[in-house]
Amino acid sequence: MQGREDSMRQHDPFRPRVEPTGAIYDAFQNEAAKRKERKFEEWVAAEIEAVLGCAVEQAQKYGLRAPTREEVERAERYAMGSVDYGAKWSFGVVEAMRQPALPSFTKA
């Protein structure tokens, strides 16, 4: 199965060729392959969870800031409707990972 997945990645014109974007795209694609088995709400949540989990791992691996769930969801909304939806989503997540964390304001 791994050989087939590698072959599909090589022939996917939308798959980003740089990391960590490629790994995040692959996490999305692996989860998207299960869409037929799930209801809409389930697969949307599962894809966001898969992308977030992968992004957190990749952030640690590459010394980047881990994105928030809100940032992953924002990047997904930005990518909606694009022919390269998965790639655009992945690049949006990595762009957020490269930004400094916004300060949180708490009441003392």
ABEGO torsion letter per residue (X at the ends): XAAAAAAAAAABAABBABOAAAAAAAAAAAAAAAAAABBAAAAAAAAAAAAAAAAAAAAAAAGBBBBBAAAAAAAAAAABGBAAAAAAAAAAAAAAAABBBBBBBBBX
